[in-house]
């Protein structure tokens, strides 16, 4: 069975970004895909030190919660990275998590993964697109297949504002992003 994992890189439990990630996963489940929500606020993840050990061993030299998370991402067919906007970009938690996925790059683990991004900010046009673009950059470097939200909105990805439970556009784009990921996964799966 195909599996989509959503990683919530907010430092807050049950926040606006997490809400949109859950909306996306619910939509993927409706399409018959297995899902898993990963939150980073409750994980111990150290910064990448650039030691390059992973280039030699395909494993990070740092032992922390990323050991298990790297395994989960490596086994997933689709990945949604969800981050609130912090000064026009992803959170430190998101960047650290993406940096620590470097061992997967060595084995081209993202070659057929379908990836997308969700971002939530305090204001409409408050940095959601730049945050999503930064997440896309990390996935592109990993060699992933990047998708945005599906028609009729069809933009960079899912973007929410304020209290996302009341943000119809944020909810719609989250559902459409999940649909697009599942559509591409099904196409790849044959």
C-alpha positions in Angstrom: 0.0 0.0 0.0 1.2 3.5 -0.8 2.1 5.7 2.2 2.2 9.5 2.6 4.0 11.0 5.6 3.4 14.6 6.8 6.1 16.2 8.9 5.0 19.1 11.0 7.9 21.4 11.8 6.1 23.7 14.1 7.4 24.1 17.6 3.8 24.3 18.8 1.6 21.3 19.5 -1.8 21.3 17.7 -1.1 24.6 15.9 -2.3 26.0 12.7 0.3 24.2 10.6 -0.5 20.8 12.2 -4.2 21.4 11.5 -3.5 21.8 7.7 -1.2 18.7 7.7 -4.0 16.6 9.3 -6.5 17.9 6.7 -4.1 16.8 3.9 -3.6 13.4 5.5 -7.3 12.9 5.9 -7.8 13.6 2.2 -5.0 11.1 1.3 -6.6 8.5 3.5 -9.9 9.0 1.7 -8.1 8.1 -1.5 -6.9 4.8 0.0 -3.4 5.8 1.0 -1.8 4.9 4.3 -0.7 8.0 6.2 1.4 9.0 9.2 1.8 12.3 11.0 5.2 13.2 12.4 5.6 16.2 14.7 9.0 17.7 15.4 8.1 19.7 18.6 8.5 16.6 20.6 11.6 15.2 19.0 15.3 15.5 19.9 17.0 16.5 16.7 20.6 17.9 16.7 21.9 20.1 13.9 23.9 18.7 11.1 27.6 19.3 11.7 28.7 18.8 8.1 31.1 16.0 9.2 30.4 14.0 5.9 30.3 10.6 7.7 27.0 10.0 6.0 28.7 10.2 2.6 30.8 7.2 3.6 28.3 5.1 5.6 24.8 6.3 4.4 24.0 6.9 8.1 24.3 10.0 10.2 27.0 10.0 12.8 24.6 11.7 15.2 22.3 9.4 17.1 19.0 11.0 18.1 15.4 10.9 17.0 16.4 11.4 13.4 17.5 7.7 13.2 13.9 6.6 13.3 12.6 9.6 11.3 15.1 9.0 8.5 13.9 5.4 8.3 10.3 6.5 8.1 10.9 9.1 5.4 13.0 6.5 3.5 10.1 4.1 3.4 7.4 6.6 2.5 6.2 7.0 -1.1 5.1 10.6 -0.5 6.2 13.3 1.9 4.5 16.5 2.9 6.7 19.0 4.8 4.6 21.5 6.8 6.2 24.6 8.4 4.8 27.9 9.7 6.4 31.0 8.4 9.2 32.4 10.5 10.5 35.7 9.0 9.6 34.6 5.5 11.0 31.1 5.6 10.7 27.7 7.2 11.3 27.1 10.9 14.7 26.1 12.3 13.1 22.7 13.1 12.2 22.3 9.4 15.6 23.2 8.2 17.4 21.0 10.7 15.1 18.1 9.8 15.7 18.5 6.1 19.5 18.9 6.6 19.6 15.7 8.6 18.0 13.7 5.7 21.3 14.0 3.9 22.0 10.2 4.3 19.0 9.5 2.0 20.5 11.6 -0.7 23.5 9.3 -1.1 21.2 6.4 -1.9 18.8 8.4 -4.1 16.0 7.6 -1.8 13.9 10.5 -3.1 14.1 9.5 -6.8 10.4 8.5 -7.0 9.1 10.2 -3.9 6.3 12.7 -4.5 6.7 15.6 -2.2 4.8 18.8 -1.4 4.7 21.6 1.1 2.3 23.3 3.5 2.9 26.6 5.1 0.9 28.7 7.5 1.4 32.3 8.4 -0.1 35.1 10.4 -1.1 37.1 7.3 -2.2 36.2 3.7 1.0 36.7 1.6 3.0 36.6 4.8 5.8 34.4 3.5 4.0 31.2 2.8 5.2 31.0 -0.8 8.8 31.7 0.1 8.6 29.1 2.9 7.1 26.5 0.4 9.8 27.4 -2.2 12.6 26.8 0.4 11.1 23.4 1.2 10.8 22.6 -2.5 14.5 23.5 -2.9 15.5 20.9 -0.3 13.3 18.3 -1.9 14.7 19.1 -5.4 18.2 18.7 -4.2 17.2 15.3 -2.9 15.9 14.4 -6.3 12.2 14.3 -5.4 9.2 14.8 -7.6 7.7 18.1 -6.5 4.0 18.9 -6.8 1.8 21.8 -5.7 -1.8 21.9 -4.9 -4.2 20.6 -7.6 -6.8 22.4 -9.7 -8.8 24.5 -9.3 -6.3 26.5 -7.1 -3.0 25.0 -8.5 -0.2 27.0 -6.9 3.0 26.2 -5.1 1.4 24.2 -2.4 -1.0 24.6 0.5 -1.0 28.0 2.2 -2.9 28.9 5.3 -3.4 32.0 7.3 -4.3 32.8 10.9 -6.6 30.3 12.5 -6.4 27.7 9.8 -9.5 25.9 11.0 -11.4 28.9 9.7 -9.3 29.4 6.6 -11.3 27.9 3.7 -8.5 28.6 1.2 -5.9 26.9 3.5 -8.1 23.9 4.0 -8.9 23.6 0.3 -5.3 23.9 -0.8 -4.3 21.3 1.8 -6.8 18.8 0.4 -5.9 19.6 -3.1 -2.2 19.1 -2.4 -3.0 15.6 -1.0 -5.0 14.8 -4.0 -2.2 15.8 -6.3 0.4 13.8 -4.4 -1.9 10.7 -4.5 -2.7 11.2 -8.2 1.0 11.2 -9.1 1.8 8.3 -6.8 -1.0 6.3 -8.4 0.3 7.1 -11.9 3.9 6.1 -10.9 2.5 2.9 -9.3 0.9 2.0 -12.5 
